[in-house]
Amino acid sequence: MQIAFTGGGTGGHVFPGIAVINALENSGIGKDAFVWIGSGKGIEKEIVSRFGYRYRSIPSGKWRRYFSIANFFDLFKIFAGFVKVFFLFLFHRPVLLFSKGGYVSVPPVWAAHLLRIPVLTHESDLTPGLATRLNARFSDKIFVPYEETKNALKKYGEKVVVSGNPVRPEIFRGDAAKGRKISGAPDGVPLILVSGGSQGAAVINAAVVNALDKLCAQAFVVHQTGSSGEEIAHSNYFSRPFFHEEFPHLLAAADVTACRAGAGTLWENGVTGTPAVLIPLGHGTRGDQAVNARLFEQHGAAVVVTEDELSNPEWVKAVESLLLSPNLRENMSRAARRLCRPDAAEFLAAEIQSVLKRRKK
């Protein structure tokens, strides 16, 4: 048996898929049953390999939302990716393809549909991305995180199912005491966890550096800077380019997190009930993070600060208001847990199992 997964471009397209694979492994399916189809240059190869799953790369291209001659050349890459994955599936036919989206997922989904391989697609954002919209008509089921997302895909009827977003299991095993030990944060001092996402964010890094004296006077700051960050020596401050195995413990230790509003990040905050100041990606995107962030704010599960507001003291005030109000943090924590179901990975694994059982008959 071979169960294929596809998706990539960012960690947010990969970690949820890994969570579903983990849930399937817990049901008794061996690690060798899984293969991930991704690009040769994306972050997905690094992440999937770290977890020890098989990985097959295909040529991939993406469609940019602005004029670029690269769009023309990437059409040939997309076609080459389709040809390669079509013959890969033809000779090593998987029993099912699970798509986590991203531009690399389109050729595998289309090839699987042509070969009559069942396709399950999962969308993580409130508004469906381009890949999901291209893949939806070729999918047997489309899983979405919110009822509002289901409404956006209502033309597909009962094929659309609200599942929530799967969260990798290690997030639930975070230990606050370990997080404080890793970072060196003393007991009794509030901890702020700042992250710009898997690739870091220069604008967030600059805002933290500018406000470091003020933040560190009130709390211990743990900062994931990404590869573009600079090492800074400061009291009550701990930074690294990336946190891997340490991250669940640091998140568990956090009283407040200031972070991007990618779907994976939002749900990791949500299932752990971590109060959040969200800083969605702004310029040059389709706006999915901004929409995600506003939904959480409307539910009382987070506070939103725009990138433009990082240059003034307002974003620090948003962090301070959470630090100074235990009741506000507790209410935000409850709202986040209500919005984010913790069993999405198990739900999706059960859906995959039901397809597998039907295929065996």
N, C-alpha and C positions, 0 to 999 in steps of 0.2 A: 504494500500500500504506500502511496506517495501523496501527501497533502501539500499543495503548493501555496505559498503566500507571496504576495507582491506588494510593493509600495516603497516610497523613498523620497529623498530630497531633503528631509529634515528628520530629526529624532522623533518628532511628533507623529510621523507616519510609520515609525518602526516599533517603538516601545509598546504601543497598544497591541500590535500584532504579536510581539513576543509574549505579552501577557496572555493572549488567547492560546498560544502554543503551550505555555506553562500549564494552563488549565486543562488542555487536552492530555498533556503528559501525566497530570495528576489522575486522569481517568483511566490510565493504563496504556496509552499509545506511546511507543518507543521514540526516542529522539531521532532515530534514523528515518522515521517516516516523513520528516518535514524537509522541505527545500524552499529557500527564499529566492525569488527572482527580482533582481534589482540592477541598478546601473553599475558600471565599472568604476565610477569616480565619486559616487555619492557617499554620504555618511552611513547609509544603511549597511554597506559591506563591513565596515569597522564594527558596528554594533552587533550585527547578526553573528559575525565570526567570534566576537567576544563571548557570546552565549553558547558557542559550540555547534551551531546548526549549519547544514550544508547551504552553500550559496552559489548561485549561477548568475553571471552578469550578462546583460544584453546591451547593445547600443541604445542610447536614449537621447531624446531631445525634448525641449519644452517650448511652449508658445508664450512669448512675452507680451505683456499688455501695452507695449509701446512699439513704435517702428524700429525694427532692427533687421539688418541683412542676415543676422544669425537665425532668424525665424525661417528663412528660405532654406538654409543649409540643414537646419534641424529637422525639416520635413524628411530629408533623406535618412537621417539617423533614426527617426521614428519608424520609417518603412523597413530599414535594416533590422531594427529591434523586433518588429513584427515577424519578419521572415525567420529570424533566428529562433524566437520563442515558439513559433508555429511548428517548426521541425523538431524542436526540443520536446514539445508536448505530444507530437505525433509518434515519436519513437520511445519516449519515456512518459507515457500518458498518466497524469495524476488523476486521482479519483475526484478531486475537488480543487478549486482555486478560490482563495480568500484574498480579496483586495483591500488594502488600507489606503489607497489613493496616492496622490502625487503623480507627476507626469509620467514616471516610468511604468505605472500600472496599466496604462491604456492598451499598449500592444498585447500584453498577456491576457487581459480580459477579452479582447476581441478575438484573439487566437483560440482561447478556450471555448468561447461561444461557437465559433465555426466548427470546432471539433466535438461539440456537444458535451463538453465537460461542465458540470454545474459550477456556477459562479455566485459567490456571496460577496457583496460590496459593503464596506463600512465607511461612513462619513463621520468625522469627528467634530466638525464645526457647526455652528448654528445655521449658517447658510451654505448650501452645497457648493463645493468647488468645481472648477472646470472638469477635472478628471472624473469626479463622481457623475457629473451631468453627461459626460461622454460615455461612461461605463454603465449608466443606469439601465438603458434599454436592453443591454446584453447580459444583465444580471438576473438571476433567479430570485434573489432577495436583496433588499437594500436596507441596511441597518443604520439608524440615525440616533443622535444623542438626546434630542428634545422633541416634544410634541410640535413645537414651532417649525422644526426642520421637516417633520412629516408633512406638515401643511404645504411646504414649499415643493414637495415632490408628490402631491396628491394625485397627479395624472397617472401615477404608477399603481395606485390603488392599494390592494392588500399585500403587494410585494414589499411595501415600506413598513418597517417594524421599528419601534422605539426600543433601543437596547441600552442606552447610556454609553459611556466611553470606558473601555477596559483599561485598568491600571496595573502595572507590573507588580507582582506579589511582594517584592522586597520593600515597596513603599509602606505596606501595612506592618512590616516588621521593624520599622525605625525605632531606635532606642534613644530617648532624649539625653540620658546620662552619657551614652557613647558619643553623641553629637557634641556635647559640651567638652568632653575629654579630647576629641579630635581637634576641635577648634581652639581649645585653651580658654574657653569662656568660663569665668568664675560663677559659682552658684549664687543665685539671688539677683544676678544682673540680667535684665531683659536681653533677648537675642534677636537681632534682625538679620534675616537671610536675604541677600540681594543676588539676583541672577538675571542675566540678559538672554537666557536660552542656551541651547547647546553650542551656539557659535559666538556667544557673548554679544555685547552691544556697546559700541563706543559712546553713544549718547548717554547711556545709563552709567557707564564707568566714569565719565566726566562729571556727571551730576553727583555721584557718590564722593568723588575726590573733593569737589568744591564744598560739600556739606559734611565732610568727615569729622571735623572738630566738633560740630554741633551734635551729630549723631552719636559719636563715641563718648560724648559727655553724659549721655542718657542711657546708652545701651552698648552691648558688644555687637559689632558688625561682622558678619561672615559674608564674603563677597566672591562669587564666581565671576571672574573677569573675562573669560574667553581668551583666545590666543592673542588678542590685541591689547590686553591689559598690561599695566606696568606694576612691578613690585613696589609696594610702599610700606615703610615701617611706621607704625602708629600704634599707640596704646589702644586696647579694646578693639583691635582690628585683626582679622585673619582672612587672607585671600589666596586663591589658587586659580589657575586658568580653567581647570575643570574639576568637578567632583563626580566620581563614579560610584564605587561601593559605599563611599561615605555619605552620599547625598540623602538617602532615607533617614539616617540618624540626625543629620543636620536639620532636615525638615521637621523631624519630630521635636527637636530642641527649640525650634523657632517660635517666638511669641508673635512675630509679624514677618511676613515675607513681602518684598518688593520685587516684582518680576514681570515678565512679558505675559501676554494673554493667549498663548497658543493653547489649543484644546487639551493637550496632554498635561501641561502645567496647571491649567485650571482644575482639572479633575484630580491631580495629585494633591493640590491644595484642598479641594473639596472633600475627598474621602477621608483626609486626615483632620479636617476641620481647622485648617490654618488660616487665620485672618490675613487678608491680602490687600496690598496696594498694587493695582494692576497698571502697567505702562504698555499699552498695546503698540505694536508696530504701526507706524503712520504712513509716511510718504512712500510711494513706489510699490504698494501692495493693493490687493483687491479689497482690503478693509475688513477681512474676516476676524482679525484679532479685536478690532474696535467693537464690532458687533457682539462678539463673544463676551467681551468685558462688560459692555452695557447691560447684557442680560444678567450677569452675576450681580452687578450693582443694583439693578431693579429688584432682584430677589433679596437684597440685603446681605449678599454673600461676599462682597468686596467693595473697595473704593477705587475709582478710576482716576488716573492722572495721565494727561496727554504728554507726548514727547515735548511739545512746545512749552508745557508748564514746568518741565525739568529745569529750565533756566531761571526760575524764580523760586522763592521760598515756599510756595504753596505745597509742593510735593513733600517737603520735610514736615510741614504742618500736618499733612494727612497721616504720615507715619507717627508723629508725636501724639496725635489725637487717639490713635489706637493704643500706643504704649501707656498713655495716661488713664485709659478707661477700660478696666477689666470687664465691666458689664457690656460695653460695646464689642469687645473681642469675643465674649461668650455668645452674644446674640449673632454675630457674624459667623462664628463657628457652627452654630446650630443651623443657620440658613444654608451654609455651604453643604453640610451633610445632607440636608433635605433635598437639595438640588441634584446631588451626585450620588447615584446608587452605587454601592460598593461591589456588587456582584456581576458587573457587566461582562467581565472576562468569562465567568462560568456560564452566564446566559448564552453568550456567543459560542462557547465550546459545545454546549448542549445542542444548539442549532446545527452545528457542523456534524455532531454525532448522529442527529436524526437524518441528515442527508446521507451519511455513510451507511446507515442501516437500510435505508431505502435502496441504495445502490447494490447492496449485497443480496437483496431478494431477487 
